[in-house]
């Protein structure tokens, strides 16, 4: 190829001009790689870093005519209004309550499922269970919420029909704030436990087979093998997953909660994310809701960093 | 029992195996039964569904619900729009992801860690909903089809998955050999990277395509024009907000039957909306599994 020679020539020239090992030489030699990453980098800067620059409106009174930088500074005014508002406590309690409930109930179940699948001796049965339990992951949130609403409907819903068989009274599940958190959490587990178990099944398949052989020789029962080989074997994965979900504590799934919300369950279902959407996009109070959103992201970041720090100190697995 | 020929299990192992099987069967029923019920209800008559006669198989089979779904022009339009966003969006996503992942997977990419840092920081912190919305609005994308494919043109997590794949499957020797033959760094993408990354392109395509097909949030905030609505927004209006237009009820006047058809239509609509994903699901399941596993490798 013709470019081969020019490549070498270019190289020689660069070498003469910048010396053998300088950074510039390394960069010039592979300048095309910087060209390739230009488009993804531009995207990241515009659609990820520009909003971070734009978040300054949380400390300003944003006016559309004056733009991000031209609007007047107001310091922590919006944060103060939010923290002093009567909704503050309810929003924070609901946000943390829902995520914490999801975490406590939802974290162990995929692990148990993975351990159980891994111990299943019948390969075909195992495949079937995997196939069926992964499927709900691919159902869209809109369809998922409407499935919940259909099955829990007060009249002619499947759950009430079943309860009727046992002579129980009909319950209006979606119309009662008391049930909201449980419906949200358990339907989420129903939808995601199979898919979430994949990562643990992968970790289990990576365990050294000779450990099992040695354990069998030593007369360990199947339960003992799970307790002493499987569980320690997936601990690093479980730790990483736990850190990741702790970092998401303030990020409750807006999409699902927003769809499940109705005037009757608002006292349990209103979270920071839905509040930001309602005030910011429907009410056009940009600065105030940006402040509420920023409050949320900062707490999240602090949580993630401190949980990771803790994991670094007390276990072998951490994100960085 | 023929001793010596089969493995003999201790009593506790047999109990364990039995209980394990019971547990998995329980999970199978809990997950599978509601799915079967919905499909059966969608094929049953209104009366049977409303009076709670449907338990497992369809009762008084009918296609009325499906007829109502396919007679609705907004559902058909939503289907077409979703298809458009999914195809265009996924093409952009995969291209951007490969362009981002390829340099990051190269050993000779000086300053790689800096770029990695710029990319991964966005997974820890973001400007949030309002600044992102204002940005998209300032760019003039609101109420255009571009709003559905540009603000989410690339997922950083997927770039990391792709980078891990490329870095572990394509040895640097390949590039060095190519370099001797005079191939440029850009030429490698076509000649080495893409031909060798079939599995990761499949994984990315599936992740992104399912994401586009199922998403409604972007359309909710960026689109006002009903002509542009994807299927999920139409579904939300019908299924969750009960906005059943007169069109669907054309020749039924009786109030109670109207209510009944509206209920039946919901079950049919749930099935119709999920079909594209569920039909391809059994064939692509292994790729999703692969994607999760690559993601699990710490890159």
Interface residues (C-beta under 8 A of the other chain):
Chain A: X1 X2 X3 X4 X5 X7 X23 X26 X27 X29 X30 X32 X33 X34 X35 X36 X37 X39 X40 X41 X43 X44 X46 X47 X48 X49 X50 X51 X52 X53 X54 X55 X57 X62 X68 X113 X116 X117 X119 X120 X121 X122 X125 X126 X128 X129 X131 X132 X133 X134 X135 X136 X138 X139 X140 X141 X142 X143 X145 X146 X147 X149 X150 X151 X155 X156 X158 X161 X164 X190 X193 X194 X195 X198 X199 X202 X203 X221 X222 X223 X237 X240 X247 X254 X255 X259 X273 X276 X277 X280 X281 X286 X289 X290 X293 X294 X296 X297 X301 X304
Chain B: X10 X12 X13 X16 X17 X20 X21 X23 X24 X27 X28 X30 X31 X32 X34 X35 X37 X38 X41 X49 X50 X51 X52 X96 X97 X99 X100 X102 X103 X104 X106 X108 X109 X110 X111 X115 X118 X119 X122 X124 X125 X126 X127 X128 X129 X130 X131 X132 X133 X134 X135 X150 X151 X153 X154 X156 X159 X179 X181 X182 X183 X184 X185 X186 X189 X210 X213 X214 X215 X216 X217 X221 X232 X235 X236 X239 X240 X263 X266 X267 X270 X273 X274 X277 X278 X281 X282 X285 X288 X289 X292 X293 X295 X296 X298
